[in-house]
Amino acid sequence: MDTDESHVLEKTSSEDKIESKEKSDVSKISEKEKSNEKSEPMKLIIILMIVVGIAGYFSGSYFANPDENLVTKEELAEALSELESKMVNTQQLPSQPSQPVKISIDDDPIRGDPNAPITIVEFSDFQCPFCARFHVQTLPFLLEDYIDTGKVNLVYRDFPIQSIHPNALPAAVAAECANEQGKYWEYHDTLFEKQSGWSRLDSNAVIATFSQYATDIGLEQQQFDSCLETGKYLEEVQGDLSDGRAYDITGTPGFFIGNDQIGFVKLSGAQPFDAFQRIIDAQLET
């Protein structure tokens, strides 16, 4: 073979190698693009899950769906809206309704002076961790600055979310049974302070625990046990739950602050003391 032919064969072989390498590179790029296309929806799903989780945490409340154990689009939108509000750190007061909104207190227990100018109506769940957070972190300051001074009273209404808190309903009934003997708030405080001790018990154990709490605060035992075991105040609790849904309560804790003359401002979640303070001070000045 002469020199020219050798150069031609080497050139051809080289070109074939280059072409083969280019095809291989194109194939790899194509496969990478396909892989990226497949992974993109998964990335979006993961991002959505993270956003929903963060929203649930920052909104400081448990969501309730009266029909099923799913969060509705409206509830998710509300959670995301609250998250966005916290992220931009807006400190604006909730807008006062153009027409006074009346919120019934029914015949539920009142903490403080019944004739106080401002009322806080709380819709709450005894098994809800966010409700316990409000009780521990915020309520003591409200008691000191507003309730014990006669400026505000607090009405507790039951909103047990059975789908995620199976012991919330018997806890609410137990508190009503304590109220029958004039010790509602003592029992209310006990349930929240000892929430971690009863929230995960089975139904038999939790009834026995609630009975022991009645003994601890000095209730007449037989009367309390009979009241609890027969579910004497189930209809009362269900009435609170129905009213809460009618007022668009979708999670706990949920609050309405005001009175029938000026209307009520809605506040959702385990908000810090200053969130209540801004609303109450503005209303007291009107």
C-alpha positions in Angstrom: 0.0 0.0 0.0 1.4 3.4 -1.0 1.7 6.4 1.2 -1.4 8.3 -0.3 -3.7 5.3 0.3 -2.4 5.0 3.8 -3.2 8.6 4.5 -6.7 8.2 3.0 -7.5 5.2 5.2 -6.2 6.9 8.4 -8.3 10.0 7.6 -11.4 7.9 6.9 -10.8 5.9 10.2 -10.4 9.2 12.1 -13.5 10.7 10.6 -15.5 7.5 11.5 -14.3 7.8 15.1 -15.3 11.5 15.3 -18.7 10.7 13.8 -19.1 7.8 16.2 -18.1 10.0 19.2 -20.5 12.8 18.1 -23.4 10.3 17.9 -22.5 9.0 21.3 -22.5 12.5 22.7 -25.8 13.3 21.1 -27.3 10.1 22.5 -26.1 11.0 26.0 -27.4 14.5 25.8 -30.8 13.1 24.6 -30.9 10.7 27.4 -30.0 13.4 29.9 -32.8 15.6 28.5 -35.3 12.8 28.8 -34.1 12.2 32.4 -34.5 15.9 33.2 -38.0 15.9 31.7 -39.0 12.9 33.8 -37.5 14.4 37.0 -39.1 17.8 36.5 -42.6 16.8 37.6 -41.1 15.1 40.6 -39.2 18.2 41.6 -42.5 20.2 41.4 -44.3 17.7 43.6 -41.5 17.8 46.2 -41.5 21.6 46.2 -45.3 21.6 46.6 -45.0 19.2 49.5 -42.4 21.4 51.2 -44.5 24.5 50.7 -47.6 22.8 52.2 -45.6 21.6 55.2 -44.1 25.0 55.8 -47.6 26.6 55.5 -49.0 24.3 58.0 -46.3 25.0 60.5 -46.2 28.8 60.1 -50.0 29.2 60.1 -50.0 27.7 63.6 -53.2 25.8 63.2 -54.6 22.4 62.4 -56.9 22.2 59.4 -60.4 20.6 59.6 -62.4 19.1 56.8 -65.9 18.2 57.9 -66.4 15.7 55.1 -63.1 13.9 54.7 -59.5 13.7 55.8 -58.2 15.9 53.0 -57.3 19.5 53.0 -59.5 21.4 50.5 -58.2 23.8 47.9 -59.7 26.7 49.8 -57.9 25.6 53.1 -54.6 25.2 51.2 -55.0 28.7 49.7 -55.7 30.1 53.1 -52.6 28.5 54.6 -50.4 29.7 51.7 -51.8 33.2 52.1 -51.0 33.2 55.8 -47.5 31.9 55.1 -46.9 34.7 52.5 -48.1 37.2 55.0 -45.6 36.0 57.6 -42.8 35.9 55.2 -43.2 39.5 54.2 -43.6 40.4 57.9 -46.7 42.6 57.4 -47.9 44.0 60.7 -51.2 45.5 59.4 -54.4 45.1 61.5 -57.1 42.9 60.1 -59.7 45.0 58.4 -62.8 45.9 60.4 -66.0 44.5 58.7 -68.1 47.1 57.0 -71.1 45.7 58.7 -71.0 44.4 62.3 -70.6 40.7 62.3 -72.3 38.9 65.2 -70.7 35.8 66.7 -72.8 33.8 69.1 -71.3 32.8 72.5 -74.2 30.4 73.0 -74.2 29.3 76.7 -70.5 28.5 76.8 -68.2 29.3 79.7 -66.9 32.8 80.1 -63.6 33.7 81.6 -63.5 37.2 83.0 -66.2 39.8 83.5 -69.3 38.9 81.4 -69.9 42.7 80.9 -66.4 43.4 79.6 -66.5 45.7 76.5 -64.5 43.2 74.3 -65.0 39.5 73.9 -62.7 36.9 72.5 -64.6 33.9 71.2 -62.2 31.0 70.8 -63.0 27.9 68.7 -60.5 25.2 69.9 -59.6 21.6 70.1 -58.2 20.2 73.4 -56.0 17.7 71.5 -54.6 20.3 69.1 -50.9 21.2 69.8 -51.3 24.7 68.4 -54.2 25.3 70.8 -52.0 24.1 73.7 -49.3 26.6 72.4 -51.8 29.4 72.7 -52.8 28.3 76.2 -49.2 28.2 77.3 -47.6 31.2 75.4 -50.3 33.7 74.8 -53.3 33.3 77.2 -51.3 34.2 80.4 -50.5 37.6 78.9 -54.1 38.1 77.9 -55.2 37.2 81.4 -52.8 39.7 83.0 -53.3 42.7 80.7 -57.0 42.4 79.6 -59.1 39.6 81.2 -58.2 40.0 84.8 -58.5 43.8 84.5 -62.1 43.6 83.2 -61.4 44.9 79.7 -61.9 41.6 77.9 -63.6 38.3 78.5 -62.8 34.9 76.8 -65.5 32.5 75.6 -64.3 28.9 74.9 -66.2 27.0 72.2 -65.5 23.5 71.1 -64.2 22.6 67.7 -62.9 19.0 68.0 -61.3 17.7 64.7 -62.1 14.0 65.0 -60.3 13.0 61.8 -56.8 13.7 63.4 -57.7 14.1 67.1 -59.8 11.2 68.1 -59.6 12.1 71.8 -60.7 15.7 71.3 -64.4 14.9 71.5 -64.4 13.0 74.8 -62.1 15.7 76.2 -64.7 18.4 75.2 -67.5 16.4 76.8 -65.4 15.9 80.0 -64.8 19.6 80.2 -68.6 20.2 79.9 -69.1 17.7 82.7 -66.7 19.7 84.9 -68.6 22.8 84.0 -71.7 21.2 85.4 -70.0 21.3 88.8 -68.7 24.8 88.4 -65.1 23.9 87.6 -64.8 24.3 83.8 -61.7 26.4 83.7 -59.8 24.3 86.2 -60.5 21.3 84.0 -59.8 23.2 80.8 -56.4 24.2 82.1 -55.6 20.6 83.2 -56.4 19.2 79.8 -54.1 21.6 78.0 -51.3 21.4 80.6 -51.3 17.6 80.5 -52.1 17.2 76.8 -49.1 15.0 76.1 -50.2 12.6 78.7 -53.6 11.7 77.3 -53.5 12.7 73.6 -52.3 9.3 72.3 -54.2 7.0 74.7 -56.9 4.5 73.5 -60.5 5.2 74.3 -60.7 3.2 77.5 -57.5 4.6 78.9 -58.4 8.2 78.1 -61.8 7.9 79.8 -60.0 6.6 82.9 -57.5 9.4 82.7 -60.2 12.1 82.4 -61.9 10.6 85.4 -58.7 10.9 87.4 -58.4 14.5 86.4 -61.9 15.1 87.9 -60.7 13.6 91.1 -57.6 15.7 91.1 -59.6 19.0 91.0 -62.1 17.9 93.5 -65.2 17.1 91.4 -67.9 14.7 92.7 -66.7 11.5 91.1 -69.9 9.6 90.5 -71.7 12.5 89.0 -68.7 13.3 86.7 -68.2 9.7 85.6 -71.9 9.2 84.8 -71.9 12.5 82.8 -68.8 11.5 80.8 -69.7 7.8 80.2 -73.2 8.7 78.9 -71.9 11.5 76.6 -74.4 13.9 78.3 -73.0 17.0 76.5 -72.4 15.6 73.1 -75.1 17.7 71.5 -73.7 20.8 73.2 -70.3 20.1 71.6 -71.8 19.3 68.2 -73.6 22.6 68.4 -70.3 24.5 68.9 -68.8 22.6 66.0 -71.7 23.5 63.7 -71.5 27.2 64.6 -67.8 27.2 64.0 -68.3 25.8 60.5 -71.0 28.4 59.9 -68.5 31.1 60.8 -65.9 29.6 58.4 -63.6 28.1 61.0 -61.4 25.7 59.1 -58.7 25.0 61.7 -57.8 25.4 65.3 -57.4 27.6 67.1 -59.6 30.2 65.6 -60.6 33.5 67.3 -63.2 36.3 66.9 -62.4 39.5 68.7 -64.9 42.4 69.3 -68.6 42.8 70.2 -72.0 43.0 68.5 -71.8 46.8 68.1 -68.5 47.1 66.3 -68.4 43.5 64.9 -65.7 40.8 65.3 -62.3 40.5 63.7 -61.2 37.0 62.8 -57.7 35.8 63.9 -56.5 32.3 62.9 -53.8 30.2 64.5 -51.7 30.3 67.6 -50.9 34.0 67.2 -48.5 35.8 69.6 -49.8 38.2 72.2 -49.0 41.3 70.2 -51.4 40.2 67.4 -54.2 40.2 69.9 -52.9 43.4 71.6 -53.1 45.4 68.4 -56.7 44.4 67.7 -57.9 44.8 71.3 -56.3 48.2 71.8 -57.7 49.5 68.5 -61.2 48.3 69.5 -61.0 49.7 73.0 -60.3 53.2 71.5 -63.4 53.1 69.3 
